């Protein structure tokens, strides 16, 4: 019996190590012309932006990452001058690893419609996000409630409202 227990423990340890070394990514899919998979290295290839956001205790933190609309532009999402008419009913659904989801109208992400900055962050105060928050998190600057500052982002899907 001890032999089987040892084998089982070794198998579990191997699977755990394998799961821990698997790189976290964000998949960008849906109404895009160029689906993307972004890991930590790919995120660094974009222009980095910092925003300040207060935590639940009122302490300000500086989050660093990439403006979401820049990622969507690279994925071929309709933004800028083409964001009008039927394209105004498109939205971005962001999903976390635990299944939590938040929604943004594309106009909320487009510089032609708003000055609000929304980033896909991978750092807080110059350090990687804590495992409970990251490795990727959406940060909505200046939004009163943090409900759409979704943690542990794994997917962003662009869709038409029907």
The 8 nearest C-alpha neighbors of each residue, nearest first, counted from 0:
[[1, 3, 2, 4, 5, 6, 7, 8],
 [2, 0, 4, 3, 5, 6, 7, 8],
 [1, 3, 5, 0, 4, 6, 7, 8],
 [4, 2, 6, 0, 5, 1, 7, 8],
 [3, 5, 1, 7, 6, 2, 8, 0],
 [4, 6, 8, 2, 3, 7, 1, 9],
 [7, 5, 3, 9, 8, 4, 10, 2],
 [8, 6, 4, 10, 5, 9, 3, 11],
 [7, 9, 5, 11, 10, 6, 12, 4],
 [10, 8, 12, 6, 7, 11, 13, 5],
 [9, 11, 13, 7, 8, 12, 6, 14],
 [12, 10, 14, 8, 13, 9, 15, 7],
 [13, 11, 9, 15, 10, 14, 8, 16],
 [14, 12, 10, 16, 11, 15, 9, 17],
 [13, 15, 17, 11, 16, 12, 18, 10],
 [16, 14, 12, 18, 17, 13, 11, 19],
 [15, 17, 19, 13, 14, 18, 12, 20],
 [16, 18, 14, 20, 15, 19, 13, 21],
 [19, 17, 15, 21, 16, 20, 14, 13],
 [20, 18, 16, 17, 21, 15, 22, 14],
 [19, 21, 17, 18, 22, 16, 15, 23],
 [22, 20, 18, 19, 17, 23, 16, 24],
 [23, 21, 20, 24, 38, 19, 39, 18],
 [22, 24, 38, 21, 134, 25, 153, 39],
 [25, 23, 38, 37, 153, 36, 22, 26],
 [24, 26, 153, 154, 37, 36, 38, 27],
 [25, 27, 36, 154, 35, 155, 28, 153],
 [26, 28, 155, 35, 34, 156, 154, 36],
 [29, 27, 156, 34, 31, 26, 157, 155],
 [28, 30, 157, 156, 31, 158, 27, 34],
 [29, 31, 157, 158, 28, 76, 32, 156],
 [32, 30, 76, 75, 29, 33, 74, 34],
 [31, 33, 75, 74, 34, 76, 30, 29],
 [32, 34, 74, 31, 75, 35, 73, 28],
 [35, 33, 28, 27, 74, 31, 32, 36],
 [36, 34, 27, 26, 74, 37, 33, 28],
 [35, 37, 26, 25, 27, 24, 38, 34],
 [36, 38, 25, 24, 41, 42, 35, 26],
 [37, 39, 24, 41, 40, 23, 42, 25],
 [38, 40, 42, 41, 43, 37, 24, 23],
 [41, 39, 43, 42, 38, 44, 37, 45],
 [42, 40, 44, 43, 38, 37, 39, 45],
 [41, 43, 39, 44, 40, 45, 38, 37],
 [44, 42, 40, 41, 45, 39, 47, 46],
 [43, 45, 41, 42, 46, 40, 47, 39],
 [46, 44, 43, 42, 47, 65, 41, 69],
 [45, 47, 65, 48, 44, 43, 66, 64],
 [48, 46, 65, 64, 45, 63, 49, 43],
 [49, 47, 64, 63, 65, 46, 66, 50],
 [50, 48, 63, 62, 61, 64, 51, 47],
 [51, 49, 62, 61, 140, 52, 63, 48],
 [50, 52, 61, 60, 62, 59, 140, 53],
 [51, 53, 60, 59, 140, 50, 61, 54],
 [52, 54, 59, 58, 57, 60, 55, 51],
 [53, 55, 57, 56, 58, 59, 52, 60],
 [54, 56, 57, 53, 58, 145, 144, 59],
 [57, 55, 54, 58, 53, 59, 60, 52],
 [56, 58, 53, 54, 55, 59, 52, 60],
 [59, 57, 53, 54, 56, 60, 55, 52],
 [58, 60, 53, 52, 51, 57, 54, 61],
 [61, 59, 52, 51, 53, 124, 62, 58],
 [60, 62, 51, 124, 50, 123, 49, 52],
 [61, 63, 123, 50, 49, 122, 120, 51],
 [64, 62, 49, 122, 120, 48, 121, 123],
 [63, 65, 120, 47, 119, 48, 121, 118],
 [64, 66, 118, 47, 119, 48, 67, 46],
 [65, 67, 118, 69, 68, 117, 119, 48],
 [66, 68, 118, 70, 69, 119, 65, 117],
 [67, 69, 71, 70, 66, 108, 72, 109],
 [70, 68, 72, 67, 71, 66, 73, 65],
 [69, 71, 73, 67, 68, 72, 74, 66],
 [72, 70, 74, 68, 76, 73, 69, 67],
 [71, 73, 69, 75, 74, 76, 70, 68],
 [72, 74, 70, 75, 71, 69, 33, 76],
 [75, 73, 33, 71, 72, 34, 76, 31],
 [74, 76, 32, 72, 31, 73, 33, 71],
 [77, 75, 31, 71, 72, 74, 78, 30],
 [76, 78, 82, 81, 75, 86, 79, 72],
 [79, 77, 82, 81, 76, 109, 80, 72],
 [80, 78, 81, 82, 111, 109, 77, 110],
 [79, 81, 82, 78, 83, 111, 77, 109],
 [82, 80, 79, 78, 83, 77, 86, 84],
 [81, 83, 78, 79, 86, 80, 77, 87],
 [84, 82, 87, 86, 81, 85, 80, 78],
 [85, 83, 86, 87, 82, 88, 81, 89],
 [84, 86, 87, 88, 83, 89, 82, 159],
 [85, 87, 88, 84, 83, 89, 82, 77],
 [88, 86, 85, 83, 89, 84, 82, 106],
 [89, 87, 86, 160, 159, 85, 90, 104],
 [90, 88, 159, 158, 87, 86, 160, 105],
 [89, 91, 104, 105, 158, 157, 103, 159],
 [90, 92, 157, 103, 156, 102, 104, 93],
 [91, 93, 102, 156, 155, 101, 157, 90],
 [94, 92, 155, 101, 100, 154, 102, 91],
 [93, 95, 100, 154, 152, 99, 153, 98],
 [96, 94, 152, 151, 99, 98, 97, 153],
 [95, 97, 98, 151, 153, 152, 94, 99],
 [98, 96, 95, 99, 151, 94, 100, 152],
 [97, 99, 95, 96, 94, 100, 153, 152],
 [100, 98, 95, 97, 94, 101, 96, 149],
 [101, 99, 94, 93, 98, 95, 92, 102],
 [102, 100, 93, 147, 92, 94, 103, 99],
 [101, 103, 92, 91, 93, 104, 90, 100],
 [104, 102, 91, 90, 105, 107, 92, 101],
 [103, 105, 90, 106, 107, 91, 89, 102],
 [104, 106, 90, 108, 107, 89, 103, 91],
 [105, 107, 109, 104, 108, 112, 87, 113],
 [108, 106, 105, 104, 109, 103, 113, 112],
 [107, 109, 105, 106, 68, 110, 117, 67],
 [108, 110, 106, 111, 112, 107, 113, 68],
 [111, 109, 113, 112, 114, 108, 79, 115],
 [110, 112, 109, 113, 79, 106, 80, 114],
 [113, 111, 110, 109, 106, 107, 114, 108],
 [114, 112, 110, 115, 111, 109, 107, 108],
 [113, 115, 110, 116, 112, 111, 109, 108],
 [116, 114, 113, 140, 117, 141, 139, 107],
 [115, 117, 140, 114, 139, 118, 66, 50],
 [118, 116, 139, 138, 66, 67, 140, 115],
 [119, 117, 66, 67, 65, 138, 137, 120],
 [118, 120, 137, 65, 64, 136, 67, 66],
 [121, 119, 64, 136, 63, 135, 118, 122],
 [120, 122, 135, 64, 134, 128, 127, 63],
 [123, 121, 127, 128, 63, 126, 62, 125],
 [122, 124, 62, 126, 125, 61, 128, 127],
 [123, 125, 61, 126, 60, 62, 122, 63],
 [126, 124, 123, 122, 127, 63, 61, 62],
 [125, 127, 122, 123, 124, 128, 121, 129],
 [128, 126, 122, 121, 123, 129, 125, 134],
 [127, 129, 122, 133, 123, 134, 121, 132],
 [128, 130, 132, 131, 133, 127, 134, 123],
 [131, 129, 133, 132, 128, 134, 151, 127],
 [132, 130, 129, 133, 151, 150, 128, 134],
 [133, 131, 150, 129, 130, 151, 128, 136],
 [134, 132, 135, 151, 128, 130, 136, 129],
 [133, 135, 121, 128, 151, 130, 132, 136],
 [136, 134, 133, 121, 152, 151, 120, 119],
 [135, 137, 150, 120, 119, 152, 133, 149],
 [136, 138, 119, 148, 149, 118, 120, 139],
 [137, 139, 148, 118, 117, 140, 136, 119],
 [140, 138, 117, 148, 142, 116, 141, 137],
 [139, 141, 116, 142, 52, 117, 138, 115],
 [142, 140, 143, 139, 52, 115, 116, 51],
 [141, 143, 144, 140, 139, 145, 147, 115],
 [142, 144, 141, 145, 140, 146, 139, 53],
 [145, 143, 146, 142, 147, 148, 141, 55],
 [144, 146, 148, 147, 143, 142, 139, 149],
 [147, 145, 148, 144, 149, 101, 142, 143],
 [146, 148, 149, 145, 101, 139, 137, 138],
 [149, 147, 138, 137, 145, 146, 139, 150],
 [148, 150, 147, 137, 136, 152, 95, 146],
 [149, 151, 136, 132, 152, 133, 95, 148],
 [152, 150, 133, 95, 135, 132, 136, 96],
 [153, 151, 95, 135, 150, 136, 94, 154],
 [152, 154, 25, 95, 96, 94, 24, 26],
 [155, 153, 26, 25, 94, 93, 152, 27],
 [154, 156, 93, 27, 92, 26, 94, 91],
 [155, 157, 28, 29, 92, 91, 27, 158],
 [158, 156, 91, 29, 30, 90, 92, 28],
 [159, 157, 89, 90, 30, 29, 156, 160],
 [158, 160, 89, 88, 161, 90, 157, 30],
 [161, 159, 88, 89, 158, 90, 87, 104],
 [160, 159, 88, 158, 89, 90, 85, 87]]
